[in-house]
Amino acid sequence: MIIVNSGAQLDKAALAEFETQYGIKLPEDYKAFMLRNNGGCPEDDMAFEFVDAASSKSTSAVINYFYILFSEATTRNTDLKVVYNNLVRSRSLPSNFMPIAYDVFGNTICICVGEKDYGKVCFANHELEDPETGYMIISKVSESFTEFIDKCYPYDE
């Protein structure tokens, strides 16, 4: 997958600072992606399939953009910190899920940073919420970020 419109080059120290600030440990394969790309947009439309937790049916989504880790404070809707804070504060997403991208309809693609399910990539549907928790309905996409990238395929309308 070729990524364009990425953020400024990151180094390991910037990622370590982010992890310390948020009290999380990012999976190594996702950190390698961020060091290489720091977010951005797939050059070609890339889709992935998963089983929707709400309907138990197979479905697909198209990646729109991977969030950028900005070094300066911003209010941009492509800033990983801004999006994480907004989703957790609004109780849309549990704090053990880190948003990493969004699809063409504004749904969140996230990676689990909690002990249980660590490293799994999930899809959070912003139109459906769990009646018990109030969080977006979360569906597992893959066991790891590497597997997620490997599952992506060129999308033809």
C-alpha positions in Angstrom: 0.0 0.0 0.0 1.5 3.3 -1.0 0.6 6.2 1.4 0.6 9.9 0.3 -0.1 13.2 2.2 1.7 11.9 5.3 2.7 14.0 8.3 6.2 15.1 9.2 8.7 12.2 9.7 8.5 10.7 13.2 11.3 9.3 15.3 11.2 6.7 18.0 11.4 9.3 20.7 8.2 11.1 19.5 6.4 7.8 19.5 7.7 6.9 23.0 6.6 10.4 24.2 3.1 9.8 22.8 2.9 6.4 24.5 4.1 7.9 27.9 1.6 10.8 27.6 -1.3 8.5 27.0 -0.1 5.6 29.2 -0.3 3.1 26.4 2.0 0.7 24.4 1.4 0.8 20.7 2.0 -2.5 18.8 5.4 -2.7 17.1 4.0 -3.2 13.6 1.8 -0.1 13.9 4.8 1.9 15.2 6.9 0.7 12.2 4.1 2.0 9.9 4.0 5.4 11.7 7.8 5.7 11.6 7.6 5.0 7.8 4.6 7.1 7.0 3.1 9.0 9.9 -0.4 8.6 8.7 -1.7 9.7 5.4 -3.9 8.6 2.6 -3.7 5.4 0.5 -2.7 6.4 -3.0 -5.3 4.0 -4.4 -8.7 3.3 -2.8 -8.1 0.3 -0.5 -10.8 -1.8 1.0 -11.0 -4.5 3.7 -13.6 -7.1 4.7 -14.8 -8.0 8.2 -17.8 -9.5 10.0 -20.0 -6.8 11.3 -20.7 -7.4 15.0 -24.2 -5.9 14.9 -25.5 -8.0 12.0 -23.0 -11.0 12.0 -22.8 -10.4 8.2 -19.7 -10.0 6.1 -19.2 -6.5 4.9 -16.4 -4.2 3.7 -15.1 -0.7 4.2 -12.7 1.6 2.3 -9.9 3.4 4.1 -10.0 7.2 3.7 -7.1 8.3 5.9 -4.6 7.2 8.6 -4.3 9.7 11.4 -1.1 11.7 11.8 0.8 12.2 15.0 1.6 16.0 15.0 4.5 17.3 17.0 2.7 20.6 17.7 -0.6 21.1 19.4 -3.4 21.2 16.8 -7.2 21.0 16.5 -7.1 19.1 13.2 -9.5 16.3 12.6 -6.6 14.2 11.2 -4.5 14.5 14.5 -4.3 11.2 16.3 -4.2 12.9 19.7 -7.2 15.1 18.9 -9.3 12.2 17.6 -8.4 9.9 20.5 -9.3 12.6 23.1 -12.6 13.5 21.4 -13.7 9.9 21.0 -12.8 8.9 24.6 -14.2 12.1 26.2 -17.5 11.7 24.3 -17.6 8.1 25.5 -17.9 6.9 21.9 -14.8 4.7 22.2 -13.3 2.9 25.2 -9.8 4.2 26.2 -8.2 0.9 25.4 -8.8 1.5 21.6 -6.6 3.8 19.7 -8.1 5.3 16.5 -5.7 4.8 13.7 -7.7 5.7 10.6 -11.2 6.4 9.3 -13.2 5.1 6.4 -15.0 7.0 3.6 -18.1 7.2 5.8 -16.4 8.5 8.9 -16.3 5.3 10.8 -13.2 4.7 13.0 -10.6 2.0 12.4 -8.8 1.4 15.7 -6.2 -0.8 17.3 -6.6 -2.3 20.7 -4.0 -1.1 23.2 -5.5 -2.8 26.2 -4.3 -6.1 27.7 -7.2 -8.1 26.4 -7.1 -8.3 22.5 -3.9 -6.3 22.4 -2.9 -5.4 18.8 -6.2 -6.4 17.2 -7.5 -4.0 14.5 -11.2 -3.2 14.8 -13.9 -1.2 13.0 -16.1 1.1 15.1 -19.4 2.0 13.5 -20.3 5.6 14.4 -24.0 5.0 13.5 -24.5 2.1 15.9 -24.0 2.1 19.7 -23.9 -0.6 22.2 -27.0 -0.1 24.4 -25.2 -1.3 27.5 -22.0 0.8 27.2 -23.0 3.6 24.8 -19.8 3.0 22.9 -19.8 2.6 19.1 -20.3 -1.0 18.0 -16.9 -2.5 17.5 -16.2 -5.3 15.0 -12.9 -7.2 14.8 -11.1 -6.9 11.5 -7.8 -8.6 12.1 -5.5 -10.0 14.7 -2.7 -7.4 14.0 -1.9 -4.3 12.1 0.3 -6.3 9.7 -2.6 -8.7 9.0 -4.9 -5.7 8.5 -2.6 -4.2 5.9 -2.3 -7.6 4.2 -6.1 -7.9 4.0 -6.5 -4.6 2.2 -7.1 -4.8 -1.5 -7.7 -2.3 -4.3 -11.3 -1.1 -4.3 -13.1 -0.9 -7.7 -16.4 0.9 -7.5 
